[in-house]
Amino acid sequence: MRFILLSPPDDPSKNQGPPDPRLMAKIDELGAELTRQGVMREMGGWSTQKVRLELKGGQVRMTDGPFAESKEVVGGYAIVDVASPEEAVAIGRRFLEVHREILGPSFELSSEIHRLYTPEDFGAPPKA
């Protein structure tokens, strides 16, 4: 089963610059460990730079912004391939615990875990 673990900012306006290098080092260590175990497929972060596309009234509309410095990572994600939803939750918990360890018990962050589906989940033949 493939899952995406998201850590969106609760309030992006509170972001005051790039992430703590100690935190990024610990997250890199955890990512490397999960990669060695064969469950980590991809991980990364995003900034407040964005473009939103909307389909409304038969038209596709584009909205830019906001545009903060690209080094300001305000959210992160990891894509994992595990045997159960419980394993995905355990990995999500470990990511949050790394934040607590480095940034202290008063730091607050939420995480969302979503199952990812591929065409194969709906009976399509696996891609070659």
N, C-alpha and C positions, 0 to 999 in steps of 0.2 A: 504494500500500500504506500502510496506517495502522499506526503503532506507538505503544506507550506506553513511555516511558523512566521508570523508577522509580529513585529514590535513597533506599531505606529506610535508617534508621539501623542500624548494626551493633550498637550498644548504646545504646538510648534513655536509659538511666540516666545516661549521660555528658553529656547535653545540659544545658548550664548557662545557658539563657536564649535570648533572641531571636538570630537570625542577625546576623552582622557586616553593618552597613549598606553597607560597600564591596562585599561579596560580593553582596548583593541588587541593588545598582546595576549590577554587571557582568552578573548573570544577566538583569536587565531589558534591558540593552543587547543581549545575545545573543538574547533572546526577540524583541525588536523587529526585529533583523536577520533572523531566521528568518521572522517574520511578513511583512516586506517581500518576502522571497524566495518567499512563498506556501506554505511547508511547515509552519509552526507553526499548530496548530489551537487549542491550549489549554495553559496551564501554571499551576502553583500549588504549594502545599505543604500539609502537614497537621501537626497537633499530636498529642499523646498522648491527647487526648480521643477516646473511641470508645465505640461500642456494638457488641457482637458478637451476631449472631443465629445460632442453630444449630438445625437440624432433627434431632432425635434421638428415637427411639421414637415417631414419629408426632406429636410435639409441637414447636412452635417455642419456643425458650427465648432469653431476652435476658440478657446480662451487661453491666453498666456498668463503665467505667473502664479504666485509671487516668485521673484527671483532673488534669492539670497545667495551668499557666496557658496560656490559648489562644494567647498571643503566642509560645509556645515552639514554633517550627516545627522538627520533627524529621525531616521527609522531604519530598521534592519529586517532582513528576511533570511530564512534558511529553507531549503528544499531537502527533505529527507525521505528515504525509502526504507520503511520499517514493516514489521509483521503485524502491528496492531495500533489502534488509536492510543492505547495506553503507553506504548513506546514513544510515540510522538509527544505526548504530554510530558513524559519523563525528560525528554530532551529539552522541551520548552522550559521546564522547571530549572534545568541546569543552566540554561542561558540567563534566566532571571537571577539565579543564585550568584552567577559570576558578577552581575551588575551590583548586587548587594555587597558582595565581598570587596569590590574595588571602590564603589561610590558611597558605601555606608548604608545603615539600616533605614535612614530617612529618605533615601532615593526611591522614587515611585516610577513604576513602568508596568504596562500591561502587555499581554501577549495574546495573539489570536492564533488558533490552529485550525486550518481548513484542509479537508481531504481534497486532493487533486485527482481528477479523472482524466483518462486518456481514451481515445477511440476504442482501444482494446477492452476497456471496462464495459463497453456496450456491444461487444461481439465482433468488432472489426478485427481482421487479421493483424498480427504484430507486424510492425514495419521492418523491412529487411535491413 
